[in-house]
């Protein structure tokens, strides 16, 4: 629970898919490091997030059963376990993959824990800030394969960056009452569940479609994806936008929940087809 294991696993999967986008000859050692080091880094980041938010986690139904709010784990234990895990993950990426991969891992940890986490209670810009560390995973995987920061890696970053806005705002809409109890500002506008907020979610959902086509529109050294992956990205993006449009029409929590679940399927679906089409 401290590491949010399911979320950490999804982050790792995104990183591994990014790795396959960048290599034609995968290394078992690199894959194992991305799997284990990435999980430790993501888990340690989530753990430090819970350390800082332990008092507010007590106020929200969805978080009050976590180890720190319930006292099943002490603050000292949470800090030590989280820092050891995050440090081990960063060092594994740095020493066993590359300096660039380690630097990306360190950047994600620092931004998530020390900028995004405190910003959540201060400004709704927190979602924008959090989208940066949240989009690093596929880029890190690609850099692990190429040992270089390239525009292709940036395309993978851009797609996941754009996806996070409708995804996280849908979650924030569904859990708005709970977030309010914790004092978090996560919807685009402070007035909460309004049509203006829903319109912004819809616009960002539409914006995801052209961003997801960047690997297809701008092949550099060689095409990153083909027509099949591009078609899947368009259909999946319009599918998400349809649910976002329904939310705009109704402003109903049930439609926000449908958009939220659609976003859960969108990212692995599109990234898997990126890899399939490349192969």
ChimeraX attribute file (.defattr): number of C-alpha atoms within 10 A of each C-alpha:
attribute: neighborCount
match mode: 1-to-1
recipient: residues
	/A:1	14
	/A:2	20
	/A:3	24
	/A:4	16
	/A:5	15
	/A:6	12
	/A:7	14
	/A:8	19
	/A:9	19
	/A:10	17
	/A:11	21
	/A:12	24
	/A:13	22
	/A:14	23
	/A:15	26
	/A:16	26
	/A:17	22
	/A:18	28
	/A:19	28
	/A:20	24
	/A:21	29
	/A:22	24
	/A:23	17
	/A:24	11
	/A:25	8
	/A:26	12
	/A:27	12
	/A:28	9
	/A:29	11
	/A:30	21
	/A:31	20
	/A:32	12
	/A:33	17
	/A:34	28
	/A:35	18
	/A:36	18
	/A:37	27
	/A:38	31
	/A:39	25
	/A:40	27
	/A:41	31
	/A:42	30
	/A:43	28
	/A:44	30
	/A:45	28
	/A:46	24
	/A:47	26
	/A:48	26
	/A:49	21
	/A:50	28
	/A:51	23
	/A:52	16
	/A:53	19
	/A:54	20
	/A:55	14
	/A:56	18
	/A:57	23
	/A:58	18
	/A:59	17
	/A:60	18
	/A:61	14
	/A:62	12
	/A:63	20
	/A:64	16
	/A:65	15
	/A:66	18
	/A:67	18
	/A:68	24
	/A:69	21
	/A:70	14
	/A:71	11
	/A:72	10
	/A:73	13
	/A:74	13
	/A:75	18
	/A:76	10
	/A:77	12
	/A:78	19
	/A:79	18
	/A:80	13
	/A:81	17
	/A:82	26
	/A:83	19
	/A:84	14
	/A:85	23
	/A:86	26
	/A:87	19
	/A:88	18
	/A:89	26
	/A:90	27
	/A:91	21
	/A:92	23
	/A:93	28
	/A:94	20
	/A:95	11
	/A:96	17
	/A:97	20
	/A:98	19
	/A:99	18
	/A:100	18
	/A:101	28
	/A:102	22
	/A:103	16
	/A:104	20
	/A:105	27
	/A:106	21
	/A:107	15
	/A:108	23
	/A:109	23
	/A:110	13
	/A:111	18
	/A:112	25
	/A:113	22
	/A:114	14
	/A:115	14
	/A:116	21
	/A:117	20
	/A:118	16
	/A:119	20
	/A:120	21
	/A:121	18
	/A:122	13
	/A:123	16
	/A:124	17
	/A:125	16
	/A:126	22
	/A:127	21
	/A:128	16
	/A:129	17
	/A:130	23
	/A:131	22
	/A:132	21
	/A:133	21
	/A:134	20
	/A:135	24
	/A:136	26
	/A:137	30
	/A:138	31
	/A:139	30
	/A:140	32
	/A:141	31
	/A:142	29
	/A:143	28
	/A:144	31
	/A:145	25
	/A:146	17
	/A:147	16
	/A:148	15
	/A:149	15
	/A:150	13
	/A:151	13
	/A:152	23
	/A:153	23
	/A:154	18
	/A:155	21
	/A:156	27
	/A:157	23
	/A:158	21
	/A:159	24
	/A:160	24
	/A:161	20
	/A:162	22
	/A:163	24
	/A:164	23
	/A:165	23
	/A:166	27
	/A:167	23
	/A:168	19
	/A:169	23
	/A:170	27
	/A:171	20
	/A:172	24
	/A:173	26
	/A:174	21
	/A:175	17
	/A:176	20
	/A:177	16
	/A:178	18
	/A:179	23
	/A:180	16
	/A:181	14
	/A:182	20
	/A:183	15
	/A:184	21
	/A:185	23
	/A:186	26
	/A:187	28
	/A:188	23
	/A:189	16
	/A:190	12
	/A:191	10
	/A:192	18
	/A:193	19
	/A:194	17
	/A:195	14
	/A:196	15
	/A:197	20
	/A:198	29
	/A:199	17
	/A:200	19
	/A:201	26
	/A:202	22
	/A:203	14
	/A:204	19
	/A:205	27
	/A:206	22
	/A:207	17
	/A:208	26
	/A:209	22
	/A:210	15
	/A:211	22
	/A:212	27
	/A:213	20
	/A:214	19
	/A:215	23
	/A:216	19
	/A:217	15
	/A:218	15
	/A:219	14
	/A:220	12
	/A:221	7
	/A:222	8
	/A:223	13
	/A:224	22
	/A:225	23
	/A:226	19
	/A:227	12
	/A:228	13
	/A:229	25
	/A:230	23
	/A:231	14
	/A:232	19
	/A:233	25
	/A:234	19
	/A:235	15
	/A:236	22
	/A:237	25
	/A:238	16
	/A:239	18
	/A:240	27
	/A:241	25
	/A:242	17
	/A:243	22
	/A:244	29
	/A:245	21
	/A:246	17
	/A:247	25
	/A:248	21
	/A:249	13
	/A:250	14
	/A:251	20
	/A:252	16
	/A:253	17
	/A:254	13
	/A:255	21
	/A:256	27
	/A:257	19
	/A:258	18
	/A:259	28
	/A:260	24
	/A:261	16
	/A:262	21
	/A:263	26
	/A:264	13
	/A:265	12
	/A:266	20
	/A:267	20
	/A:268	15
	/A:269	15
	/A:270	22
	/A:271	24
	/A:272	18
	/A:273	20
	/A:274	28
	/A:275	19
	/A:276	16
	/A:277	16
	/A:278	18
	/A:279	13
